[in-house]
């Protein structure tokens, strides 16, 4: 079976997303929330491998675990497709399990055939919806921070 086809879309499912631009957020404040749909095989006519053991975290711009934002877990996530209401801090080796909605197994985003429409995708097993925010501590160093938001998974 083909490898998973992972794409990130905005929460309206209309715009492919390659970066998250967080507006200026003062130290001691929480940024605006931003939701994303993390798809496997969006709108495809042939099934691909399921993603399993899916987790989300942040990394520094080189893919490592350095820097204030990553080490101090400024980024927080809630997994909407898991009906979560509270945010969990993530960063570096501190990860958060994610999963698709509907009948998806725990930590799975399935690679089923689907039409790419969130309202009609059968059982909504092909995407996880996450909401992210930056919770900047009062003692944060001023400046711009480049970082990666990363989903790690396994597949067969």
Secondary structure by P-SEA (a helix, b strand, c coil): ccccbbbbbcccccccccccccccccccccccbbbbbbccccccccccbbbccbbbbcccccccccccccccccbbbbbccccccbbbbbcccbbbbbbbccccccccccccccccccccccccccbbbbbbbbbccccccbbbbbbbbccccccc
